Amino acid sequence: MTGPPGSGKSTVSRLLAERCERSALVEGDAFFAFLAAGRIDPWLPESDEQNRIVTEAAAVATGHFVTSGYDTYYDGVLGPWFLDPFIRASGLTELDYAILLPPVEACVERVRTRRNHGFSDEAAARKMHTEFAKAPIDPRHVVGGDAAASPAEVADAIEVRRSERRLRVHPPPST
């Protein structure tokens, strides 16, 4: 589950995980909290190597939960530019990739008004939304583009696409 800040990925991921009998919710932001010194804000261009390392660490955890029999949901900013390294690091042969991409103003408003969340940078939220909006994304992966849809409706739409295998991605061929 990915998308820019304020897209609803944490809420929808939790809803989906709670629908399962045995599940894990891997919160990508928690892996950035492991950085003790030298942390670079992950939306800055110079953070690319750091972001790759953190994303790969989260992928390893995600893959371990999956192979241990948990219905596993990853909640984090995982743009298509990091999808292949994530899949490789997870060790999985396939996974479902859903991008929540409501209008930018809806994301910004959610970032501005949410509580108990450490991220509130409007300019960074706008920048990350633009990066997702401009990325080469297969439209079958974009869910929840309607800001009026409730989190439960978005979760339902994801479950339908998953059951139809429309969110499925595979690791890139080895080089």
Number of C-alpha atoms within 10 A of each C-alpha: 21 25 27 28 27 28 26 25 26 22 14 24 23 20 16 22 19 13 11 12 8 11 18 19 19 20 18 21 16 13 17 20 10 10 12 7 6 7 13 15 13 17 14 11 9 11 13 14 11 17 22 17 16 21 24 21 17 25 24 18 15 28 22 16 19 19 13 10 11 18 18 24 22 24 23 22 22 22 18 18 13 15 19 16 17 25 22 20 20 25 16 18 12 13 18 16 21 23 26 24 26 23 15 21 14 17 22 22 12 17 21 15 10 12 10 5 8 9 15 17 12 17 11 18 23 17 16 19 24 13 16 21 16 9 12 11 13 9 10 13 20 18 20 24 14 13 16 10 12 13 20 13 13 21 23 15 14 26 14 13 18 16 11 10 12 15 22 16 16 15 18 12 7 5 3
